[in-house]
C-alpha cells in the first residue's frame, strides 16, 4: 500500500467527538466527506471519489471507492466548469470520466467539491440526490469556515486590545501554567523587575524584598479564586536611599479546569507613590506658609494635652488674628497681603520651640500649640513675646505696611474645666480682644459674657420668627407751620414680658453680623409697606426716613432688595429718605459707597445721621449723594453756649451748601424756640410726639392735617 493510499484510508464509522464541556459535537469534516463518498457511490451504483480541486497537483482527494489510480487520473483531468453540475473529464482527446460538482463560498473566494465517476450513469435520479447531499455538506463547510474566520478575527482583535492595554498601562505580564515551572515572562516584566531572565517562580520572586516574597508566592499557589484579583504594592529600597515601588496583581483565569493559568502583572509605580506621599504632606500643610493647616489642629492639640497628662505638665494654645486684614488686602492687594501673612508665619515660628507647633487656621488666623510647658507663667510670657513681636511695620516691595494682631490664649488643664476644650477657651479670649491690638487669657467672666451674648442672639432670632419687632414712626415737623413733613422709622421690640423696648435694649444685635441685617430689614420692609398704606388712606405723609445699618450697607444686593420693595409696594423714591451714620463710610468703602451712589442715582434722598459726632464730618458732607444732615440730639439738648454755637454753625453751613437740616431730640418749648430763632426749619422730638405704631402715626397725621386745614380756612 502506497503512502497516498494510506492517507486515503479512513475509519469505516466516525467515532463520537466530545466537546470542551463533554457534550457530543459533530465529527470533523474529513470524516463526514468519507461517509458522503461511500453514500454517493451507493446512490450512483458506480465507483466514486470525493475530492476538493485546488492549485495542488494532484488535487486533494478526501475519500474514494474503487480503483484509486483511475480516480487519480480523473482528478488530474479536472478543469473548473463554467457552472456546477455533471460534466465530462477530458484528458487529451479521451473522456476519462465524469464529475458531479458543487461550488461554495470560502471567505472572499469560492471552493469546488466534486465526485468523480468512471462513466455517465444511466439514471440521473441518484446523481441529483447526491448533488443535493453534496450541496448540504458544502454549505456546512462554508458555515464552519465562516465561523472559524470570525473567531480568529475576534481572537486577533482581543490579543491586539490586550497588548495595547498592557502597553498603555506600562505593565509587564507573567503567566504560569498548570505546572509551577511553566512560567513565561515578557520583556517588559523583566525590565521592570531588573531581571535578565525568569525561568521559574523563585527566580521571579528574587526581585522582591524578602518580606514580600511569601505573600506573592501564596497568591500564585492557591488563592485567589478564579476571576478575583490579588493586588499588592511592594517597595524595594535602593542603595542611594530612595525606593522603587512595584505594583503586583495576581489573577487566576477561568477556563478548562485542566488548563488553568495564573496571570501576574507588574507595574513600576514609583512616581505615583511619590506623588501620593507628596500630596499627603501637602494635605497637612498650608501651601502659602508651609505651616500645619486647620485640619491638623485637633490632632496636635490632642497630642499636646495627652502629653501634659502623661508628664504632669501644661499645654498652651495661642490664637492669633491679624487686625483689619480685609482692609489691608483692599489697600495693598493680594500679593502684598500674602507676603504679610508669610512674614507673620515666620515671625511666630522663630519665637517658639522646635517641639511647639504653629498652625495657619484661616486667611489671617494662626494657632500656636505649646507642649509640655512647666508653668502657666511661662506660657503667658511666651504669649506676650509673640504678641509684641507682631505689632510692627513690615516693608514689602519698598512699601511700609503697618501690621498688628490680637491674641487670646488658654492653658491646659487650668482653663478647660466644665466641658470646655482648649480651643473653645482660647477662642473666648481671642474674640474678647479681636481687633483691639491686645492679648488676653481666658477667664470665666469672658466665657459667661460670650455665652450671654449667644443666648441674646438666640432670643433675637426667636423674636424675629415671632414678628415681635416692628417699625414705629416719629413725626418730623415743619417748625414754622407745624405740619408733619415726614416720619422717621424706628425699630421697636414688642417684648411679650417687658413691653415695648427701644433700640437701647437690643443695640448689640443691630451690630451683629449674624442677625443685624435681618433685624434692620424689619424697619426697611415695614417702612415701604407703611408708605403704601399711608397713600391708600389718602394721607400726605411726606416721606419716611429709614436708618441703614452697617450690616445692610455691606451687602452687595442691598439696592436690588430696595428696588424689589419699591415695585412691590408701588413707592416712589421721593417718598423714602435713607439715613446713615458717618462712621460707616470708613468700612468696606467700595461696597458701601457703591450702594449709596446707586441709591442716589435712582432718586433716593440720603442723609447723614447724628451729624457732628463721627469722624471727618466736613469731608463727608461733600459727598454728592448726601442731601441732608441731622443735628445730633447731644448738641440740641445741651444748654451750654458751645453746643448752641455748634448748632448755629451747622445750620448756617447747611444753608450755604444747600443741604436740608433736621434737628432731632427736641424735648421742650425752650429748645424749640431757640432752634426757630437760628433758622432751623425741621425738627422732631418728644415735644411733638414719640415714635408711634403705624395706626397711631396715621391718626396723628390726620389730626395735624385737620387742625391745619381748620386754622388756614381751607376746610369747608
C-alpha positions as CSV (number, residue, x, y, z in Angstrom):
1,X,0.0,0.0,0.0
2,X,1.4,3.4,-1.0
3,X,1.6,6.3,1.4
4,X,-1.0,8.1,-0.5
5,X,-3.4,5.2,-0.3
6,X,-2.8,5.1,3.4
7,X,-3.8,8.7,3.6
8,X,-7.0,7.9,1.8
9,X,-8.0,5.2,4.2
10,X,-10.5,6.4,6.8
11,X,-12.3,4.6,9.6
12,X,-15.5,3.0,8.4
13,X,-17.5,4.6,11.1
14,X,-16.9,8.1,12.5
15,X,-16.3,7.9,16.3
16,X,-18.2,10.4,18.6
17,X,-16.3,13.5,19.4
18,X,-16.6,15.1,22.8
19,X,-16.6,18.9,23.1
20,X,-14.8,21.0,25.7
21,X,-17.8,20.7,28.2
22,X,-18.3,17.0,27.5
23,X,-21.3,17.4,25.0
24,X,-21.5,15.5,21.7
25,X,-20.1,17.5,18.8
26,X,-20.2,17.0,15.0
27,X,-17.3,14.8,13.6
28,X,-14.6,16.6,11.7
29,X,-15.3,17.4,8.1
30,X,-12.9,14.9,6.6
31,X,-14.9,12.0,8.4
32,X,-18.2,13.4,7.0
33,X,-16.8,13.6,3.5
34,X,-15.7,9.9,3.7
35,X,-19.1,8.8,4.6
36,X,-20.5,11.0,1.9
37,X,-18.2,9.4,-0.7
38,X,-19.5,5.9,0.1
39,X,-23.1,7.1,0.2
40,X,-22.6,8.8,-3.2
41,X,-21.1,5.5,-4.7
42,X,-24.0,3.6,-3.4
43,X,-26.5,6.1,-4.8
44,X,-24.9,6.1,-8.3
45,X,-24.2,2.4,-8.4
46,X,-20.7,3.1,-9.5
47,X,-17.2,3.6,-8.0
48,X,-16.7,7.2,-7.0
49,X,-14.2,9.5,-5.3
50,X,-14.9,12.8,-3.5
51,X,-12.3,15.5,-3.7
52,X,-11.6,19.2,-3.5
53,X,-9.8,20.7,-6.5
54,X,-7.0,23.1,-5.5
55,X,-3.9,24.5,-7.1
56,X,-2.1,21.5,-5.8
57,X,-1.0,18.8,-8.1
58,X,-2.7,16.3,-7.8
59,X,-5.9,17.6,-6.3
60,X,-6.7,16.6,-2.7
61,X,-8.9,13.5,-2.7
62,X,-10.9,13.3,0.5
63,X,-12.3,9.8,0.1
64,X,-12.7,7.2,-2.6
65,X,-14.4,4.0,-3.6
66,X,-12.9,1.7,-6.3
67,X,-9.7,2.0,-8.3
68,X,-7.6,4.8,-6.7
69,X,-5.3,5.1,-9.7
70,X,-8.2,5.6,-12.0
71,X,-9.7,8.2,-9.7
72,X,-6.3,10.0,-9.6
73,X,-6.3,10.1,-13.4
74,X,-9.8,11.5,-13.5
75,X,-8.8,14.1,-10.9
76,X,-5.8,15.1,-12.9
77,X,-8.2,15.8,-15.8
78,X,-10.2,18.2,-13.7
79,X,-10.9,21.6,-15.2
80,X,-13.2,24.0,-13.4
81,X,-16.5,24.1,-15.3
82,X,-18.5,27.1,-16.1
83,X,-21.2,26.1,-13.7
84,X,-21.8,23.4,-11.2
85,X,-23.5,20.1,-12.2
86,X,-22.5,17.0,-14.3
87,X,-19.7,17.4,-16.8
88,X,-17.1,15.2,-18.6
89,X,-13.5,14.9,-17.6
90,X,-11.3,15.1,-20.7
91,X,-7.6,14.3,-21.0
92,X,-6.4,15.0,-24.5
93,X,-9.0,13.7,-26.8
94,X,-10.2,11.0,-24.4
95,X,-13.1,11.2,-21.9
96,X,-11.7,9.6,-18.8
97,X,-14.7,10.0,-16.6
98,X,-17.4,12.4,-15.3
99,X,-17.6,14.8,-12.4
100,X,-20.5,15.9,-10.4
101,X,-19.5,19.3,-8.8
102,X,-20.8,21.9,-6.4
103,X,-19.3,25.3,-5.5
104,X,-19.4,27.1,-2.1
105,X,-18.1,30.3,-0.6
106,X,-14.9,30.2,1.4
107,X,-14.4,33.7,2.6
108,X,-13.9,36.1,-0.3
109,X,-13.2,33.2,-2.7
110,X,-15.1,30.1,-3.9
111,X,-14.2,26.4,-3.5
112,X,-15.2,23.4,-5.6
113,X,-16.2,20.0,-4.3
114,X,-16.6,17.2,-6.9
115,X,-17.4,13.5,-7.1
116,X,-15.5,11.5,-9.8
117,X,-17.3,8.8,-11.8
118,X,-15.9,6.3,-14.3
119,X,-18.8,6.7,-16.8
120,X,-22.1,8.5,-17.4
121,X,-24.7,6.8,-15.3
122,X,-27.9,5.7,-16.9
123,X,-30.2,7.1,-14.2
124,X,-29.9,10.8,-13.2
125,X,-32.0,10.4,-10.1
126,X,-29.3,9.1,-7.8
127,X,-27.0,11.8,-9.2
128,X,-29.5,14.6,-8.4
129,X,-29.9,13.2,-4.9
130,X,-26.1,13.0,-4.5
131,X,-25.8,16.7,-5.7
132,X,-28.3,17.7,-3.0
133,X,-26.3,15.9,-0.4
134,X,-23.1,17.5,-1.7
135,X,-24.6,20.9,-1.6
136,X,-25.6,20.4,2.0
137,X,-22.1,19.3,3.1
138,X,-20.7,22.2,1.1
139,X,-23.0,24.7,2.9
140,X,-21.9,23.2,6.2
141,X,-18.3,23.5,5.3
142,X,-18.8,27.1,4.3
143,X,-20.6,27.9,7.5
144,X,-17.8,26.3,9.6
145,X,-15.2,28.2,7.7
146,X,-17.0,31.5,8.2
147,X,-17.5,30.8,12.0
148,X,-13.8,29.9,12.3
149,X,-12.8,33.0,10.4
150,X,-14.9,35.2,12.7
151,X,-13.5,33.5,15.8
152,X,-9.9,34.0,14.6
153,X,-10.6,37.7,13.7
154,X,-12.1,38.2,17.2
155,X,-9.2,36.4,18.8
156,X,-6.7,38.6,16.9
157,X,-8.7,41.7,18.0
158,X,-8.7,40.6,21.6
159,X,-5.0,39.9,21.5
160,X,-4.4,43.4,20.0
161,X,-6.5,45.1,22.6
162,X,-4.8,43.2,25.4
163,X,-1.4,44.0,24.1
164,X,-2.4,47.7,23.7
165,X,-3.8,47.9,27.2
166,X,-0.8,46.3,28.7
167,X,1.4,48.7,26.7
168,X,-0.6,51.8,27.8
169,X,-0.6,50.6,31.4
170,X,3.2,50.2,31.2
171,X,2.7,46.8,32.7
172,X,4.7,43.6,32.3
173,X,2.9,40.2,32.0
174,X,4.0,36.9,33.5
175,X,1.9,33.7,33.0
176,X,2.2,30.5,35.0
177,X,0.7,27.3,33.6
178,X,-0.6,24.2,35.4
179,X,2.9,23.3,36.5
180,X,4.6,26.0,38.6
181,X,7.7,25.6,36.5
182,X,5.8,26.6,33.3
183,X,6.5,30.3,33.6
184,X,6.6,32.8,30.8
185,X,7.7,36.4,31.4
186,X,7.6,39.1,28.7
187,X,10.4,41.6,28.1
188,X,8.6,44.5,29.9
189,X,8.1,42.5,33.1
190,X,11.8,41.5,33.1
191,X,12.8,45.2,32.5
192,X,10.6,46.4,35.4
193,X,11.9,43.7,37.8
194,X,15.5,44.3,36.6
195,X,15.9,40.6,35.7
196,X,17.7,39.2,32.7
197,X,15.5,36.1,32.7
198,X,12.9,34.4,34.9
199,X,12.5,30.7,34.0
200,X,11.0,29.9,37.4
201,X,8.8,31.5,40.1
202,X,11.7,31.5,42.5
203,X,13.8,33.5,40.0
204,X,10.9,35.9,39.5
205,X,10.4,36.5,43.3
206,X,14.1,37.2,43.8
207,X,13.5,40.7,42.5
208,X,11.3,41.5,45.6
209,X,12.3,42.2,49.2
210,X,12.2,39.0,51.4
211,X,9.2,40.1,53.4
212,X,7.1,40.3,50.2
213,X,8.1,37.0,48.6
214,X,6.0,34.7,50.7
215,X,2.8,36.8,50.2
216,X,3.2,36.8,46.4
217,X,4.1,33.1,46.3
218,X,0.9,32.2,48.3
219,X,-1.2,34.3,45.9
220,X,0.3,32.4,42.9
221,X,0.0,29.0,44.5
222,X,-3.6,28.8,45.7
223,X,-5.7,31.9,46.3
224,X,-7.2,33.9,44.8
225,X,-10.4,32.4,43.4
226,X,-10.6,32.5,39.6
227,X,-11.7,35.9,38.5
228,X,-10.7,37.6,41.7
229,X,-7.5,39.7,41.8
230,X,-4.8,39.9,44.4
231,X,-3.0,43.3,44.5
232,X,0.0,44.5,46.5
233,X,2.4,47.4,46.1
234,X,5.9,46.3,47.1
235,X,8.7,48.8,47.8
236,X,12.3,47.9,47.1
237,X,14.9,50.1,48.7
238,X,17.7,51.4,46.5
239,X,21.3,51.8,47.5
240,X,21.1,55.6,47.4
241,X,18.3,55.7,50.0
242,X,15.5,56.1,47.5
243,X,13.0,53.3,46.7
244,X,11.2,51.6,43.8
245,X,7.5,50.8,44.1
246,X,6.2,47.7,42.1
247,X,2.5,47.0,42.0
248,X,1.8,43.3,41.6
249,X,-1.5,41.9,40.6
250,X,-2.2,38.1,40.5
251,X,-5.3,36.6,38.9
252,X,-6.4,33.0,38.1
253,X,-8.0,32.7,34.7
254,X,-11.3,30.9,34.3
255,X,-11.4,28.1,31.7
256,X,-10.7,24.4,31.3
257,X,-10.0,23.1,34.8
258,X,-7.1,21.1,33.4
259,X,-5.5,24.1,31.8
260,X,-5.8,27.0,34.3
261,X,-3.2,29.8,34.0
262,X,-2.2,32.3,36.6
263,X,-1.5,35.8,35.2
264,X,0.8,38.2,37.0
265,X,1.1,41.8,36.0
266,X,3.9,44.0,37.3
267,X,3.9,47.8,37.1
268,X,6.5,50.4,38.2
269,X,4.5,52.9,40.3
270,X,7.4,54.7,41.9
271,X,6.4,58.1,40.6
272,X,2.7,57.5,41.6
273,X,3.6,56.5,45.2
274,X,6.0,59.5,45.4
275,X,3.2,61.8,44.3
276,X,0.8,60.3,46.9
277,X,3.4,60.9,49.6
278,X,3.9,64.4,48.5
279,X,0.1,65.0,48.4
280,X,-0.2,63.6,51.9
281,X,2.4,66.1,53.1
282,X,0.6,68.9,51.2
283,X,-2.7,67.8,52.8
284,X,-1.2,68.5,56.2
285,X,0.5,71.9,55.2
286,X,-0.7,75.3,54.2
287,X,0.8,76.0,50.7
288,X,1.4,79.7,51.4
289,X,3.3,79.5,54.6
290,X,4.3,75.8,55.0
291,X,2.7,75.7,58.4
292,X,0.3,73.0,59.5
293,X,-3.2,73.7,58.2
294,X,-6.5,73.8,60.0
295,X,-7.2,70.1,59.6
296,X,-4.2,69.3,61.8
297,X,-5.4,71.4,64.8
298,X,-7.3,68.7,66.7
299,X,-4.6,66.1,66.2
300,X,-1.9,68.5,67.5
301,X,-3.9,69.8,70.4
302,X,-5.0,66.3,71.5
303,X,-1.3,65.2,71.4
304,X,-0.2,68.2,73.5
305,X,-2.9,67.7,76.1
306,X,-2.2,63.9,76.3
307,X,1.5,64.6,76.8
308,X,0.6,67.1,79.5
309,X,-1.4,64.5,81.3
310,X,1.3,61.9,80.9
311,X,4.2,64.1,82.1
312,X,2.2,66.2,84.6
313,X,3.0,69.4,82.7
314,X,0.9,72.0,80.9
315,X,-0.1,72.8,77.3
316,X,-1.0,76.2,75.9
317,X,-2.9,77.3,72.8
318,X,-2.4,80.8,71.4
319,X,-4.9,82.0,68.8
320,X,-3.7,85.0,66.8
321,X,-5.7,87.2,64.3
322,X,-4.2,89.8,62.1
323,X,-6.1,93.0,62.7
324,X,-8.1,94.7,59.8
325,X,-6.8,92.1,57.3
326,X,-9.7,92.7,54.8
327,X,-8.8,96.4,54.8
328,X,-5.1,95.5,54.3
329,X,-6.0,93.4,51.2
330,X,-8.1,96.2,49.8
331,X,-5.4,98.8,50.2
332,X,-2.3,96.8,49.3
333,X,-3.6,93.9,47.1
334,X,-3.4,90.2,47.4
335,X,0.3,89.8,46.6
336,X,1.4,92.2,49.4
337,X,-1.2,90.7,51.8
338,X,0.2,87.2,51.1
339,X,3.7,88.5,51.8
340,X,2.5,89.9,55.2
341,X,1.0,86.5,56.1
342,X,4.3,84.8,55.3
343,X,6.1,87.3,57.4
344,X,3.8,86.7,60.4
345,X,4.2,83.0,60.0
346,X,8.0,83.2,60.1
347,X,7.9,85.6,63.0
348,X,5.8,83.3,65.1
349,X,7.7,80.2,64.1
350,X,11.0,81.8,65.2
351,X,9.6,82.7,68.6
352,X,8.6,79.2,69.7
353,X,10.5,76.0,70.4
354,X,11.0,73.2,67.9
355,X,8.7,71.0,69.9
356,X,5.9,73.5,69.6
357,X,3.5,73.7,66.5
358,X,2.4,76.7,64.5
359,X,-0.8,76.3,62.5
360,X,-2.5,78.5,59.9
361,X,-6.2,78.4,60.9
362,X,-7.6,80.7,58.3
363,X,-6.9,83.6,56.0
364,X,-5.5,85.8,58.8
365,X,-5.7,83.5,61.8
366,X,-2.9,81.4,63.4
367,X,-2.7,79.0,66.3
368,X,0.4,78.1,68.4
369,X,0.3,74.9,70.4
370,X,2.9,75.0,73.3
371,X,3.7,71.5,74.5
372,X,4.9,70.2,77.9
373,X,5.2,73.7,79.5
374,X,6.4,73.7,83.1
375,X,4.3,76.7,84.3
376,X,1.4,78.9,83.4
377,X,3.6,81.9,83.8
378,X,5.9,80.6,81.2
379,X,3.0,80.2,78.7
380,X,1.8,83.7,79.5
381,X,5.2,85.2,79.0
382,X,5.6,83.4,75.6
383,X,2.2,84.7,74.6
384,X,3.3,88.2,75.5
385,X,6.5,87.9,73.5
386,X,4.7,86.6,70.4
387,X,2.0,89.4,70.7
388,X,4.6,92.2,71.0
389,X,6.6,90.9,68.0
390,X,3.5,91.1,65.8
391,X,2.9,94.8,66.5
392,X,5.4,96.1,63.8
393,X,5.9,97.7,60.5
394,X,6.7,95.4,57.6
395,X,8.3,96.7,54.4
396,X,7.1,94.8,51.4
397,X,8.4,95.8,47.9
398,X,9.8,99.0,49.5
399,X,6.3,99.9,50.9
400,X,6.0,100.2,54.7
401,X,2.9,98.3,55.9
402,X,1.6,98.8,59.5
403,X,0.7,95.4,61.0
404,X,-0.8,94.3,64.2
405,X,-2.5,91.3,65.7
406,X,-4.8,90.4,68.6
407,X,-4.1,87.3,70.7
408,X,-6.1,85.2,73.0
409,X,-4.7,82.1,74.9
410,X,-5.7,79.4,77.2
411,X,-3.8,76.8,79.3
412,X,-4.5,73.2,79.9
413,X,-5.6,71.9,82.3
414,X,-6.3,75.2,84.2
415,X,-8.8,76.8,81.7
416,X,-10.6,73.7,80.4
417,X,-13.0,72.7,83.2
418,X,-16.7,72.1,82.8
419,X,-16.6,70.5,79.4
420,X,-14.8,73.4,77.7
421,X,-12.0,72.3,75.5
422,X,-8.7,74.2,75.0
423,X,-9.7,75.6,71.6
424,X,-13.0,76.9,72.9
425,X,-11.4,78.6,75.8
426,X,-8.7,80.3,73.7
427,X,-11.5,81.4,71.2
428,X,-13.4,83.1,74.0
429,X,-10.2,85.0,74.9
430,X,-9.4,86.0,71.3
431,X,-12.9,87.1,70.5
432,X,-12.9,89.3,73.6
433,X,-9.9,91.3,72.3
434,X,-10.0,90.7,68.5
435,X,-9.3,94.0,66.6
436,X,-8.0,95.8,69.7
437,X,-4.3,95.1,69.4
438,X,-4.4,93.4,72.8
439,X,-3.9,89.9,74.2
440,X,-5.8,88.2,77.0
441,X,-6.0,84.9,78.8
442,X,-9.3,83.1,79.1
443,X,-11.2,83.5,82.3
444,X,-14.7,82.6,83.4
445,X,-16.1,86.1,83.1
446,X,-15.2,86.1,79.4
447,X,-17.0,82.8,78.9
448,X,-20.0,84.0,80.8
449,X,-20.2,87.2,78.7
450,X,-19.8,85.3,75.4
451,X,-22.4,82.7,76.4
452,X,-24.8,85.6,77.4
453,X,-24.3,87.1,74.0
454,X,-25.1,83.8,72.3
455,X,-28.2,83.4,74.4
456,X,-29.2,87.0,73.5
457,X,-28.7,86.4,69.8
458,X,-30.8,83.3,70.0
459,X,-33.5,85.3,71.7
460,X,-33.4,87.9,69.0
461,X,-33.7,85.1,66.4
462,X,-36.8,83.7,68.1
463,X,-38.3,87.2,68.4
464,X,-37.8,87.8,64.6
465,X,-39.5,84.5,63.9
466,X,-42.4,85.6,66.2
467,X,-42.7,89.0,64.5
468,X,-42.1,90.8,67.8
469,X,-40.0,93.5,66.1
470,X,-42.0,96.3,64.3
471,X,-41.3,99.8,62.9
472,X,-42.6,102.8,64.9
473,X,-42.8,106.2,63.3
474,X,-41.8,109.5,64.9
475,X,-43.1,112.7,63.1
476,X,-40.8,115.2,61.5
477,X,-42.4,118.6,61.8
478,X,-42.1,121.9,59.9
479,X,-41.1,124.3,62.7
480,X,-42.9,127.2,61.1
481,X,-46.2,125.7,60.1
482,X,-46.5,122.8,62.5
483,X,-47.2,120.4,59.6
484,X,-45.9,116.9,59.5
485,X,-43.4,116.7,56.6
486,X,-42.3,113.1,57.2
487,X,-41.6,110.4,59.7
488,X,-38.5,108.6,60.9
489,X,-38.9,104.8,61.2
490,X,-37.5,103.5,64.4
491,X,-37.4,99.8,65.3
492,X,-39.2,98.7,68.5
493,X,-39.4,95.3,70.2
494,X,-42.8,94.4,71.5
495,X,-41.4,92.0,74.1
496,X,-44.1,89.6,75.5
497,X,-42.9,90.2,79.1
498,X,-41.1,93.5,79.2
499,X,-43.4,95.6,76.9
500,X,-42.2,97.9,74.1
501,X,-38.4,98.1,74.1
502,X,-36.3,100.8,72.3
503,X,-33.1,100.0,70.4
504,X,-31.0,100.6,73.5
505,X,-32.2,97.2,74.8
506,X,-31.1,95.4,71.6
507,X,-28.4,97.6,70.1
508,X,-25.7,94.9,70.1
509,X,-28.0,92.8,67.9
510,X,-28.1,95.6,65.3
511,X,-24.3,95.4,65.0
512,X,-24.2,91.6,64.9
513,X,-23.1,90.1,61.6
514,X,-25.5,87.2,62.4
515,X,-28.8,88.9,62.9
516,X,-28.0,92.6,62.3
517,X,-29.1,92.8,58.7
518,X,-32.3,90.7,59.3
519,X,-33.2,93.0,62.3
520,X,-32.7,96.2,60.2
521,X,-34.7,94.8,57.3
522,X,-37.7,94.7,59.6
523,X,-37.7,98.5,59.6
524,X,-36.8,98.7,55.9
525,X,-39.6,96.5,54.7
526,X,-42.1,97.9,57.2
527,X,-41.4,101.4,56.1
528,X,-42.1,100.7,52.4
529,X,-45.3,98.9,53.5
530,X,-46.3,101.9,55.7
531,X,-45.8,104.3,52.8
532,X,-48.1,102.2,50.7
533,X,-50.7,102.2,53.4
534,X,-50.5,106.0,54.0
535,X,-51.2,106.5,50.4
536,X,-54.2,104.2,50.4
537,X,-55.5,106.1,53.3
538,X,-55.1,109.3,51.3
539,X,-52.8,110.8,53.9
540,X,-50.0,113.2,52.8
541,X,-47.1,111.7,54.8
542,X,-44.3,113.5,53.0
543,X,-41.6,110.9,53.4
544,X,-40.3,108.1,55.7
545,X,-36.7,108.2,56.8
546,X,-35.0,104.8,57.3
547,X,-31.8,104.1,59.1
548,X,-29.5,101.8,57.1
549,X,-27.3,99.8,59.4
550,X,-23.7,98.9,58.6
551,X,-24.6,95.2,58.1
552,X,-27.1,96.2,55.4
553,X,-24.8,98.6,53.6
554,X,-22.1,96.0,53.3
555,X,-24.4,93.7,51.3
556,X,-23.8,93.9,47.6
557,X,-27.5,93.1,46.9
558,X,-28.9,95.9,49.1
559,X,-30.0,98.1,46.1
560,X,-31.7,95.1,44.4
561,X,-33.7,94.4,47.6
562,X,-34.8,98.1,47.8
563,X,-35.8,98.1,44.1
564,X,-37.9,95.0,44.7
565,X,-39.6,96.7,47.6
566,X,-40.2,99.8,45.5
567,X,-42.0,97.7,42.9
568,X,-43.8,95.5,45.4
569,X,-45.3,98.4,47.4
570,X,-45.5,100.9,44.5
571,X,-43.5,103.5,46.4
572,X,-41.7,106.5,44.7
573,X,-38.1,107.2,45.6
574,X,-39.1,110.7,46.7
575,X,-41.2,109.1,49.5
576,X,-38.1,107.5,51.1
577,X,-35.0,109.0,52.7
578,X,-32.1,106.8,53.9
579,X,-30.1,107.9,56.9
580,X,-26.5,106.7,57.5
581,X,-24.0,107.2,60.3
582,X,-20.8,108.9,59.3
583,X,-18.6,106.2,60.6
584,X,-19.9,103.5,58.2
585,X,-18.2,105.3,55.3
586,X,-14.9,104.1,56.7
587,X,-15.8,100.4,56.5
588,X,-15.7,98.3,53.3
589,X,-15.6,101.6,51.4
590,X,-16.1,100.2,47.9
591,X,-19.3,98.3,48.7
592,X,-20.9,100.9,50.9
593,X,-20.2,103.9,48.8
594,X,-21.2,101.9,45.7
595,X,-24.6,101.2,47.2
596,X,-25.0,104.8,48.3
597,X,-24.2,106.1,44.8
598,X,-26.6,103.7,43.2
599,X,-29.4,104.7,45.6
600,X,-28.8,108.3,44.8
601,X,-28.8,107.7,41.1
602,X,-32.2,106.1,41.2
603,X,-33.7,109.1,43.1
604,X,-33.5,108.2,46.8
605,X,-32.5,111.0,49.2
606,X,-29.6,110.3,51.6
607,X,-29.0,112.0,55.0
608,X,-26.1,112.0,57.5
609,X,-27.5,111.0,60.8
610,X,-26.1,112.2,64.2
611,X,-24.1,114.8,62.3
612,X,-21.1,116.2,64.3
613,X,-20.4,113.1,66.4
614,X,-18.5,111.0,63.7
615,X,-15.1,111.3,62.1
616,X,-14.3,113.8,59.4
617,X,-17.8,115.2,59.2
618,X,-16.9,118.1,56.9
619,X,-15.4,115.8,54.3
620,X,-18.5,113.6,54.2
621,X,-20.9,116.4,53.6
622,X,-19.1,117.0,50.3
623,X,-20.2,113.5,49.0
624,X,-22.5,114.1,46.1
625,X,-25.1,111.7,47.4
626,X,-25.6,113.5,50.8
627,X,-28.5,115.9,50.6
628,X,-29.5,116.2,54.3
629,X,-27.9,116.4,57.7
630,X,-29.4,115.7,61.1
631,X,-28.0,117.5,64.1
632,X,-27.3,115.1,66.9
633,X,-29.5,115.3,69.9
634,X,-26.5,115.8,72.2
635,X,-26.0,119.3,70.7
636,X,-29.7,120.1,70.5
637,X,-30.5,119.2,74.1
638,X,-27.3,120.8,75.6
639,X,-27.7,124.2,77.2
640,X,-24.0,125.1,77.1
641,X,-23.0,128.1,74.9
642,X,-20.5,126.0,72.9
643,X,-23.3,123.5,72.0
644,X,-25.5,126.3,70.9
645,X,-22.8,127.8,68.8
646,X,-22.1,124.4,67.1
647,X,-25.8,124.1,66.2
648,X,-25.8,127.6,64.8
649,X,-22.7,126.9,62.7
650,X,-24.2,123.6,61.4
651,X,-27.4,125.4,60.4
652,X,-25.5,128.1,58.5
653,X,-23.2,125.5,56.9
654,X,-26.2,123.5,55.7
655,X,-27.8,126.7,54.2
656,X,-24.6,127.6,52.4
657,X,-24.2,124.0,51.0
658,X,-27.9,123.8,50.0
659,X,-28.5,120.9,52.3
660,X,-31.7,120.2,54.2
661,X,-31.3,120.1,58.0
662,X,-33.2,118.3,60.7
663,X,-32.8,118.8,64.5
664,X,-33.6,115.7,66.5
665,X,-34.2,115.4,70.2
666,X,-36.4,118.5,70.7
667,X,-38.0,117.8,74.1
668,X,-39.2,121.2,75.4
669,X,-40.6,124.5,74.2
670,X,-37.4,126.5,75.1
671,X,-35.3,124.3,72.8
672,X,-37.9,124.7,70.1
673,X,-37.8,128.5,70.4
674,X,-34.0,128.6,70.2
675,X,-33.9,126.4,67.1
676,X,-36.5,128.5,65.3
677,X,-34.6,131.6,66.2
678,X,-31.4,130.4,64.5
679,X,-33.3,129.4,61.4
680,X,-33.8,125.6,61.8
681,X,-36.7,124.6,59.6
682,X,-37.5,120.9,60.5
683,X,-37.3,119.1,63.8
684,X,-38.5,116.0,65.7
685,X,-38.7,115.0,69.3
686,X,-41.0,114.3,72.3
687,X,-42.2,117.9,72.2
688,X,-44.2,116.9,69.2
689,X,-44.7,113.1,69.6
690,X,-42.7,110.0,70.4
691,X,-42.2,107.2,67.9
692,X,-45.7,105.8,67.3
693,X,-47.1,102.5,66.0
694,X,-48.4,102.8,62.5
695,X,-52.1,103.2,63.5
696,X,-51.3,106.0,66.0
697,X,-49.0,107.7,63.5
698,X,-51.7,107.7,60.9
699,X,-54.2,109.1,63.4
700,X,-51.6,111.8,64.5
701,X,-51.0,112.7,60.8
702,X,-54.7,113.0,60.1
703,X,-55.3,115.1,63.2
704,X,-52.5,117.5,62.4
705,X,-53.7,118.0,58.9
706,X,-57.3,118.6,60.1
707,X,-56.1,121.3,62.6
708,X,-54.0,123.0,59.9
709,X,-56.9,123.0,57.4
710,X,-59.2,124.4,60.1
711,X,-56.8,127.2,61.0
712,X,-56.0,128.1,57.4
713,X,-59.7,128.1,56.5
714,X,-59.3,125.5,53.8
715,X,-61.7,123.1,55.4
716,X,-65.3,123.6,54.4
